[in-house]
């Protein structure tokens, strides 16, 4: 009996370490780590507000090692570089924990924060949001500051305009695994500290709009989406980025994420930047249950549609914006976007990807034509308008027309070796993969080769390549349990047989300016891309002009729509973005 009790105790400990089930448990997991860890001086000093403040907030919130936290804060006011990241976090920490600041430290913060120019916008959308949040909070913290009224009025006005446009037209830097964090943390700071009821209500509704943006693309610890700004394509609970870490904190699912930095030969290989997410753990805000339920309901496969960068006369990707399409199944997701036939800035864009649950640190597959950006060839950053894609459920068709003067005149793809259980190459050109939680297959219309394996974030990948500048490719996916192994044949064998006898891929060039690709899929659907002209499913042209702002089984909102209608089971909620109120109802 004693042995049984010991085993049960160990089992409970193991479960508590591998799957924190409540917000409070996840908050504790995050704060426990960052209240003990220290910034690494090789890459950032502990006086750098931008990267070190998460370590300070965790210590002050848990009341552990407070002296070290205060010492860091003192050095930050004197030595640290100062930009939008720094000013937002610095004033937020002051408002939360000034009761433990010394008189000298309070004066240092005041001097520093009231010396900045809050009329500045920075160079990106997230920069502007951070500057205006910092200005608003600084005016709130020091009402006797000579510029307090002017700065407060200006920043409040800009923030209200930003929020109004966000909830009707989407954002520019959409679904960034890094920068998505700062949209959330700025709103959390405003929610926690503002005393203005009208303003705070608008902040809360915008914050929940952002969370509803993430929830349908959340899958048990994985955030699956195309993105304008993605540094690390392989993101998982084993190798996080800060925005998905926020998703885990708010929604749960999957194992507890690895927070430790990873080094090889003294070089930082994995930097998950989780310190940016600590502010969300110390905030008083709690996610409504209906949003949590949407983020965890994965009983059936579904499609989520979404639009961004649709603000009239202020589009980054004029005149198209971005129209997203994400297919989520029980254990994997395929995400893509339509971005027109020309592109604005796209040096960090990820147009499409397949992501699946795995014990391996990286489980992401994609093809791309690499952008011109300086680090693109090394890190597979960015995308170009030379690739056009069409997705229907778990099938994706891609078409390429790469010009001869391009610095990277080929299509490249990544296959995470440790996440693949079995791979088969067929003489037809199809390549079949078993990822454990997904079966998928890829085929080019022209011959492919394998480049030398490469390592990204410490993980080895096989490198797929097609040097034909005008070509097309298709990706098919399905759950492994669709095929039951029989005799010597595996599920992958049966999947391959089905594809080989059922599907057909055609690439037709009528003249240099008119080319199309047609694919008859495993599901019986026909996908067609006429390059630069149109994209069709089963003969019907896709209407991207009327793409919704949000559409999935639980929510609907039109671009420039007043109402966001949300429902799950017997719960429903309507966000009215004209009157800035929320109507809840629940069936008995």
N, C-alpha and C positions, 0 to 999 in steps of 0.2 A: 504493500500500500504506500509506504514511504517513497519507494522508487517511482511509483506511478505519479505521485504528487510532484516529485522533482521534475519528471519528464513533462508534465503539464505546465509547470512553471516555465521551463525552458521554451516550450512551444508558444506560450503566451508572449514571452520576451521576443522570440523570433518574429511573430506576427506583428508585434508593435513596431519592430524595426523595419519591416518590409512593406507595410501598408497602413499608413496613418489614415483613419477613416473619417475623422471629423475635422472641422476647421481648426479647432483649438489644438488638436494633436499635430496637425500640419504646421500650424504657427509655432508650436513648441519645438518641433523638429528643426525648423529654419532658424529660430532664435538661439537654440542651444548651440548650433554650429557656429553662427556668426558672432556670438558672444564670447567664444573661446578662440576662434581663428583670428589671425592678424594679416593685414595687407602684406604683400611680398614686395620688399624694397627693390628687387631686381626689375620690376615692371611698373610699380607705382609706389610712391612713398606714403607713409601713414599720415602725411599732412595734405594729401590730395583729396579735397572734399568730394570730387566726383566719384572716386572709387572707394574711398575709405569711410564715407558716412554710414554705409550699411553696417559696418563693424561697430561704429559709435552708437547708432540707434539700438542695435541688439543689446549692447551692454547697458545702456541707460534704461531700456525697457525691462530687462531682467534684473537690474540692480547688481550686476556682476562686473567686477573689474572697472568700476566707475572712474577711479583715478586715472587709469590709462585712457579712458574715453575722453575725460576732460583735458588731459594733456594733449591728446590728438586735436581736440577742438581749438585749444589755444594756438597750436602751431598752424592749424588751417587758416586762422584769421591773419596770420603774419606772413606766411610763406607761399601758400597754395596759389596755383594759377586760378583765375576767376573767370568763369563763363556761365552760360545759362544752366548747365548741369549743376554747377557748384552753388549758384545763388539760390536756386530752388530748394535744394536739400539743406543748405545752411540755415535758412530762415524757418523751414519746417521744423528742424531739430530744436531751434531756439523756442518756438512757440509750444512745442510739446514738453520740453524738459528744462525750461529756464529756471525752475525752482531749485535745481541742483547746480546751476551755473554760479560761479563766483561773481562778485561785483565787477572785478576787472575783466572777466570773460564777457559779461553782458555788455560792457562798454566797447570792447573790441568788436563784438558782433554788430552792435549799433553803428559804429563808425564805418565798418566795412559795407554793411548792407545799405546804408543811406548815402554812400559815395558812388553808387552805380547809376547807370543811365537806363531806366526801364522803358524808355521810348524805343530802344533798339529792338529789332525783330530777329536778328540772327539770319542764318542762311537757309533754314529749312522750317517746315511746319512745326516740328517738335521743338525746335529752338524758340520759336515765337511763343509757343504755349508755356514753356518754362520761364522765359523772361517775364511774361505778363503775370504768371502765377506768383513769381518771386516779388514783383513790384506790388501786387495786390496785398500779399501777406506782409511785406515790409511796412507798407502804409498802415496796415492793421496793427502791427506790433508796436509801431512808434508813432502814435497819432499826433504827438507834439513836434514831429519832424516838419520843417518848414515846407517841404514839398509833398507832404502826406496826402492832402486833399486832391492836388493835381494828379499825382501818380495813381491814387485810388480810382479817381474818376476815369482816367485814361485806360487803366488796365481792366477795370470792370467792364467798360464798354467794349473793348477789344475781345475779352474773354466771352462775353455774351454773344457777340457776333460770330466768333469761332464756333461756339456750341450750337448756335442756330443753324449754321451752314453744315456742320458735321452731321447732325441728325437728319438732314434732308438730302444731302448730296454725297455723304461719305468723306473720306480723307484721302490725302495724296500718298503718304507713306504707309499704305495699308498693310496690315498683318505682318509687320516686320518682327522677326524673332528677337531683335534687339530694341528697336525704337518704339515698338508698340507699348513697351513698359512705361515710357514717360508720359504718354497720353493718360494712362491709368493713374500713375502716381501723382501727377499734377492735380487731377480731379479729386483724388483721395485727400490731398493736402487742403484743397479748397473746401471740401465737404467737412473735414474735421475742424477747421479753424474759422470759417466764415460765420459772422453773426447776422448776416443779411438773409432773412428767411426766403425772400423771392429768389435771390441769387443762388442760395444753397439748393433750392428745389430744382432749378435748372441744371446745376452741377450734378445732382444725384441722377436726374433723368438721362443726362448725357453719359454719365458713367455707366449706367445700365444699358444704354444703347451700345457702348463699346463692349460690354460683357456679353450682350446678345450677339454681337459680331463674332466673338470667339466661341461661344457655347456650341453652335452646330458643327464646328470643325474640330471639336475636342474629342479625342478617342483614347480613354484609359491612359493618360499621361503623355499623349502625342498630340501636337497641334498640326493639323494637315491643311495647308493652304498655299496658293500661289502668293507672291509677295513682291512689292516694289523694291524692298531693301532687305536682302538676306545675305549675311556674311557666311554663315555655316549651314550648308544644305543638310548635313546629317545632325538632326536634333532629336533626342530621345530622353527618357528618364535617366539613362546611363550617361548622357552627354548633353546637358541642358543648355538653353539660352534663357535670358531673364523673362521674356514675355511668356513662353510656355511654362516657366516656373510659377509665374503669377496664376496661370490657368490651373496648375496643380494645387496651389494654395487655396484658390477659390472653389474649385470643382472636385478636387481629389481624383482618384482613379489611377490604376497602375501602381508600381512599386514606389517607395520613397526615392526621390531623385538623388543622384550622386552630386554632392556639393563641392567636394574637394577638387582643387586644381590638379591637372595631370602634367608631369614633367618627364622628359626624356633627355638624358645627357645634359641636364641643367637648363634645357629649353622648355618654355611653357607651351605645351601641345594643346591642352584643353583648358580654356578659360570660360567657364559658364556664366560669369558675371552675375551670379545670384545675389550679390550684395545690392544690386539695384532694386531687388524685389523686397528687401527688408521693410521698407516704408509701408508696404501693404500689410505686413504682419503686425505692425504697431498701430495701424489705423483702427478707428472705431467702427468703420463701415462693415456691414455684413450683407452678403449676396441674398436676394430674395429666393425663396425655395423654388419658385417656378423656373427660374433661370438655372438653378442647380439641377433640377429634374431634366431639363432640356439637354444639359451638358452630359448627362449620364444615361439617357434612354437610347440604347443601341440594340433593341430587340429586332428591329427590321432595318434593312438597307434603305437609304433615302438620298435625295439630291438636294443640295443647298445652292441657291443662287444669290448673288450679291453684286452690288455696284459700288464703285469708288471714283473719286476725282471727277465728279459730275457738276461742280459749281460753275454756273454760267460765266463765261468770260475770264475764268481764272483757272483753267485746266492745265495741269502739267503735261498730260498727254492729249493735247488738243488735236482734233475735236472729238476724239473717241471716248476718253476716260478708260476705265477698266471694268469689264463685265466677267465676273467669276462664276465658275461651275465646279462644285465639289461633290463627289460621290463617297459616302461613308458606308461601309459594311461593318460587320461585327468586329473584325480584327484588322482591317486595313482601310485605307482611303486613297482615292485618286483625285487630284486637284489640278485645275487649269484655269486659264483666263483668255478672253478675247480682248485684244488691245488695238484693233483696227489694222490698217495696212501701212502705217508709219508709226514711229515712236518718238516720244519726248525722251527725257533722261531715263536711261535704263541700265546704268552701269552696275547695279546691284540686284537687278530684277531676276526672279525665278518664275518663269512662265508656267511650268507644270512639274509635278512630281508624283511619284507613288511612294507611300509610306506604310509600313506594316509593323505590327507588334512583334518584338523579338527580344531574346536575351542578349543579342549582340548589341554593341554600343551604337552602331549605325545601321539603319535598315531603310534606306532611301534610294530609289532608282529614278533617273531621269535622262533625257537626251537634251542637248542644247547646241545652238550655234553661239559660241562665246562672243561677248561684246568686245569693243575696242579698248576698254578700260585697261590701264597699265598692268594691274595684277590679275587680269582675267585668266590668262593662260595658266598661271600658277594655281589659282584658287577656284577656278570655274565660276568667277563672278559674272553676273549680268547676262543679258540676252539681247538679241537684235530683232529687227523687223523682218529678217530673212527666214524666220520660222513662223508658220501659221498653224494653229491647232484647232481641232474640233473634238469635243468629248461628248459621249452619250453613255450615261451610267458608268460602268467599269471599263469602257473601251475608249481609247484615245487615238486619233489619227493626226499625224504631223506632216507638214509639207515644207520643203526647203528650196530656196532659190538664192544661192550664195554667189555674190559677185566675185569676179576674178581678182579684184584689187583688195579684197578683204585680207586682213593680217592672219586670220584663222579660217582658211577656206575649206572647212570640213565640219561634220557633225560629230560631237563627242558625247559619250555617256558613261555613267559610273555604275558599277555593280559591287556592293559591299560584300566582300568574300565571306566574312564570318556569319553573315545573315542568310546565306544561301545553303540549304541542305542538299540540294541536288541541281545540277545543270545539264541540259542536253542540247546539243547542236544538231540540226537536221540539214541535209543537203539542199533542201528547199530554200534555205536562208532563215528559217525560223530558229530562234533560240528560246528554250523553255527553262523556267526557273521554279524551284520550290523554295519559298521563303519560310516555310513552317506554318505561318498563319495566312499565307496567300500563295496562290499559283499565278504566275504571270508569264507572258510570252511577248517577244519583240521580233519584228521583221522589218528590214529595209527593202526597198524596191531594187536596190543595187548592192553589190558585194560589200561586205564589212571586213574589218580586220581587228585584231587585238593589239593595242599599244602596250608598252611596259606597265606593269602594275605601279600604282601610285598611292602614297599615304596622305590622307587628309585628317587632321586632328588626331593623329596617332593611329588611324584605322586604315588598313590596306584595302584598296579597291582595284578590281579589274577595270581596264579602260577600253571601252567599245568605241570604234571609230568607223565613219564612212566618208571617203574622200570624194564621192560624187557630189558636185556642187548643186546639182538639181536632182532632188530625190524625195522620197516620202518614207515614212515609217509608221508602224501601227503597234499598239500595246493592248493586249487583252489581259484581263484579270478575272479571278473568281476565288471563292472560298475553297479550301482543300476538301471539305466534306461533300462537295458536289460529286466527287469521284471516289468510289470505294475500291481499294486495291483488291485484285483478284489474281490468285495464283502467283506468277512471277511479276505481274504488272503492278507498278506503283500508281498512285493517284496522278503523278506527273506524266507517266506513260499514257494513261487514259486521256488526260487533258490534251496532250500532244496529238494523239490520234484523232480526237474530236476536232481540233483546230485544222489539222491537215486535210480532213475530208469535208469540212463544212465551210471554211472561209476562202475568200479570194481578194487579193490586193492588186489593183491596177494603177499604173502611172501613165498618163496620156499627155503627150506634148503635141498640140495642133500647130503651134508656131511659137517662137521664143517668148511672145507676150501672152500666150494663152495656153495654160497647162492645168491639168486637173488630176486628182487622185481619188479613186473610188474603192471603198472597202466594204465587202459583204461579211458581216461579223458573225461571231459564234452565237449570238443571241437571235440572229435572223434579221437584224437591222442593217440598213445600208447608209454608210457615212460618205459624204463627198465634200471635197474642198476644191473650188475653182480659185486658183491662186490670185489674190487681190480683188476677187469679184464676189464670192459668196461661199457660205458653208451650209450644207443641207443634211438633214436626217430623214430617211425614207421619202425623199423627194421634196420635202418641205423646207424652204429656206428659213434659217434661224433668224428671228427678229431681235437683233441686238439693240435696235433703237428704242424698244420698249422693255428692256431688261429691268427687272425689279431692283429696288434698293436691297430688299431682303425677301426671300421666298424659300420656305421649307415646310415640313409638316406642322411646324409649331408657330410660325410667324409670317406676316405679310406686311410689306410697306412699299409703296411706289416711290420712285425718285421724286424728290420734292413733295413727298406725301406728308400730310398733316398727322396722320395716325399710324402708329405701329401697333398692330394687333398681335397679341401673343396668347397662346393657349397650350395647355398640356393636361390631358385627362380632364378632370372636372375643374381645373383652375383656368382662369383667364385674366388677362390684364391688357388694358388699352393705354398706350402712351399718346397723349394729345400734345403735339409739339407746337401748336399755336397758342393754346392757353396755358401750357406748361403745367399739366396735372396728369395724374394717373388714376385710372378707374379699375379697381379690382373686383372680381366676383368669383364665387366658388359654389358649384352645385352641391346640393345635399346628397 
